[in-house]
Amino acid sequence: MTRQDAAEAVFGGFDGLVSTVGVIVAALVAGHGGILLVKVAVGLAVASALSMAGGDWEAYGSRRRATVMGLATVVGCVLPILPFVVLHGAQASAGCVIVCLLVAAVISLMRARRVHLVRALLQTYGILAVAAGATVAVAVILGAA
């Protein structure tokens, strides 16, 4: 994996993770879970991966970069969904939190090549927390809760 591949993987993976966390949080605040949540999140994964890969292709014209971006986005989207496929209720939500923390840690470790590890962890977890909090706030404002 080249340095550029790693950068694309961090970008795509984190984009997928944050986007999916937003969908999951909004769905749970609205009282929707189970198969509906999985279907919506899988749709998000497909659309996000195509969007990120297509945008990368448009920007750089590199098949390799676009492929890495698209695959990383799919991975970032799909991993938080998996607990909802095999678990239910609070267990699925707890599993999702654990998966998200682990994925964010891996992304932080990949970023630590360029940024100090503690700073990478704080930034990555901070952005994830802000995204989840903002999603809850919007869902509440829109009357989903």
Buried (B, 14 or more C-beta within 10 A) or exposed (E): EEEEBBBBBBBBBBBBBBBBBBBBBBBBBBEBBEEEBBEBBBEBBEEBBEBBBEEBBEEBEBEEBBBBBBBBBBBBBBBBBBBBBEBEEEEBBEBBBEBBEEBBBBBBBBBBEEBEEEEBBEBBBEBBEEBBEEBBEBBEEEEBE
